[in-house]
């Protein structure tokens, strides 16, 4: 009877029976992750349809949004990873879901405003431009928050929860998380396409704005119910508290060096500033991430795959907008995108 409610696994290293992981908390983890991923996949599919309906005569809006989204991920993605490494789990959880929900709410409201007033582009160009910029910024924030959630759940929590247990638990968690992502990729476009086609575009935007409210409660319950997550977060918090002391000692040393070299010429000082600037840029998370990637054995294979991707049609924002522009119903596009996820 007890096995129905708890997952009991034997530790491979210590050969001791570890504390059971309540099945209810695993279910909460799955539900919270599902809600977050569904909202992200819904926006990913819907934004192209929104943009082409806001400006029916051109694909410029959809293309611009695609550029903003991709550039945001490429430039600020390493910063997100570094921030997660330097933050406690509760902080990451709150910031992730708060920013994701707020960005979807703001994006949904701005899209509703643009759709309600289709003539705004002509009658009030300033307001139209502000709403478009706000929609793009909200989408960029949503992409970064989704990336943070992916790292937190799939790369951090799954590993921490499975520590001290056999590899079966890690395999189970990974497979279930992956299954949730595939289900969201498959069904979110289909459901959204039917809502847009048979209800309204505005109803889809409003639904997106109020989605994910319960996600924080489920995931926060998981954090509070699993001691391993709290212990890892506590150790990380203690480690972070010791960093400022080391950083506070650094300026005194650099100040002494500055005083010793105060009599140097202006030319030497300017070269020193340039050198420091170059060093600071090279140590930035964005540059450091590329340096790490270029040192990997699979770098050429990754670049080859990136070049190959240029020749492949995919159901991205621009293609979704193009199909809508050609008069294909949204539910057909959503169904096609769902089928492509299966492939």
Secondary structure, 3 states (H helix, E strand, C coil): CHHHCEECCECCCCCCECCCEEHHHHHHHHHHHHHHHHHHHHHHHHHHHHHHHHCCCCCHHHHHHHHHHHHHHHHHHHHHHHHHHCCCHHHHHHHHHHHHHHHHHHHHHHHHHHHHCCCHHHHCHHHHHHHHHHHHHHHHHHHHHHHHHHHHHHHHHHHHHHCCCCHHHHHHHHHHHHHHHHHHHHHHHHHHHHHHHHCCHHHHHHHHHCCCCCHHHHHHHHHHHCHHHHHHHHHHHHHHHHHHHHHHHHHHHHHHHHHHCCCCCHHHHHHHHHHHHHHHHHCCHHHHHHHHHHCCCCHHHHHHHHHHHCCCCCCCHHHHHHHHHCCCCHHHHHHHHHHHHHC
